[in-house]
Amino acid sequence: MPIFLYLLLSSGEKWSIVGIYQNQNGVESMLMGKYQNSIDLKSRMIVPAKYREELGIKFVLTRGIDKCLYIYPASEWEQFMKKLSELPSSDSNVRAFIRHFYANAIETEIDKQGRIVIPQELREYANIEKDLVTVGLLNKIEIWSKEEWGKAENKTELDSSDFAQKMAEYGI
């Protein structure tokens, strides 16, 4: 089970908590970086080598937010599902949230060539046809079609003063 160690970092007069992720082997790691590749005719994508060890043998592929897919290491998926199970099922938004992630989730593993199969339904959701962008985000990986990634990146880009202001607001 992964362990999160926490450090307190000073930012002027404010203190922030920053997590350092340790994988199942106790090695400090973090899913990070951006890689471009493609999907083949059999709906397989190569998982970047840097992510393979951190994902472990089995992991979960599901719908993400913003028209991308998420890959969760098994232990991270368990923690995520535990948090979801603690939400009030009487709330229709909670039920929709759980359905979005859980009903579309599949347990998968990497083949000997470092590939996974992305099912048609998930490819359609994320508009994946050929070119991909794979992004590590701390405890999960996002898989984007190259076109959707470009749209998302343009939407979220802040100018440097807005960027600095948001970092200050979040205590970073």
N, C-alpha and C positions, 0 to 999 in steps of 0.2 A: 504494500500500500504506500503511495507517495506521501512524503512528509513535506510540510511547508515550514521553513524556518523564517522568522521575521526579524528584520532589522529596523531600528528607528533611525531615520535620517532627518537631519535638521535642514530646514529651508527658511532661513531668516529666523523668525520667532515661532514658526509653526513646525510641528513634527509630523512626519508621515510614516506609515507602515508599508514596507515593500516586501513582498514574499519572494523567497528563493526556493525554487522547486527542486525536490529530490525525487528521482525515479525509483522504481521498485528495487533496484540494486543499491540504493543509497547514494547514487552519484548525482551531484548537483547538475541539473539540466533545465532546459527550457525549450519549448517548441517555438522556434523563431526563424525568421528569414523568409525570403520570397523566391520561388522557383517557377520557371516556365517550362512546360512540357506539353504533351498532347495525349489524346485518347486514341487508341487504335480501333480497327474495324470490329474487334470483338468486345468493345466497350471497356477495355483495360487501360489503366493509367499506371505509370511507374511512380511509386512513392519515393520521393527524394531520399537518398541513402542516409542523410543526416537525421531523418525522422524515424527510420525503421526500428532502431534499437529502443528508442524511447516509447514507441507504440506497443512493443511487446508482441506476443504471438497472436492474440486475438484482440480486436478492438471494435468499436461501433461507428458505423457510417450512418448519418441521418441528415434530414433537412436542417439547414441553418436559417439564419435571418438574412435579409437583404439579397435573396436569390443566390445563395451559395450553399454548399454542403459542409457539414462538420464531421471531422473524425475525432473521436474521443478515445484515449487509451481506456481499457476496461475499468481500471480503478477510478478514473475520473468520471466515467459514465455512471458508475455505481453511486458516487457522491452526488452527481447531478440528479439522478433519479430519486435518491433519498430526499433531497431538498424539494423536488416536485411532489413527492408523496406526502410531505408535511403541509402542503398548501391546502386550503379548504376546497374540497371537491364540490361543494354547493355553489361555488362561484363559476359562472359560465365561462369567464375569461380564463380561469385556471384550467378548466376542462379542455378548452381550445388550445391552450399552450401545451398541455401534456400530449394531446393528439398530434399537434404539429411535430413534436420531436419523437415521441414514442411510437406512434402508429407507422411512422416512416423510417424507423430505425432497423438496421440489419447488422448482425454480428458478422464480421468478416476477418480474413487474415491475408497476409502477403504471400504470394506464390514464390517459387524458387528463383524467379527472375525479378523479384521485387515489385510485382504488379498486384493491383486489386481490380475487381470488376465493379463498375458503377452501373447499377440497374437502370433500365430505361426510364422508369418513373422519376427517379432522382435526377437523371440527366435532363429530362424535360423540365423539371422544376427549376433547375439552375441554368437552363439554356445552354447546356454543354453539348457542343457538336464536335469540335476538333481540338482547338488550342485551349490550354488550361493555365491558370496561375494558382499555385499552392502556397499558402501563407501560414506560418506558425504563429499562434497567438497564446503564448504562455502554456496553457494546459490543454489546448486543442489545436487542430489544423483546419483551416478553411480551404475549400476547393472552389474555384471560380472559373467560369468561362472567361476567356481573355476579354471579350466584349463587355460582360457585366462588371469585371474588375475595373476596366477603364472608366465606366460610368460611375461606379462607387467611389473610386479614387478621386475623380473630379468633383463629386458632391461633397466629399469630406475634407478636401484641402482647405486649410485656413491660411490667411496671410500670417506673417511672422508675429505681428502684434496681437492678433486674435489668438494665435497659438499660445503665445506667452501668457496672455490673460487667462485662458482656460486652464493652463498648467497651474497657475497661481490659485485659481478658484478651487482646484482639486487638491491643492496642497502638495504639488509635485515640484 
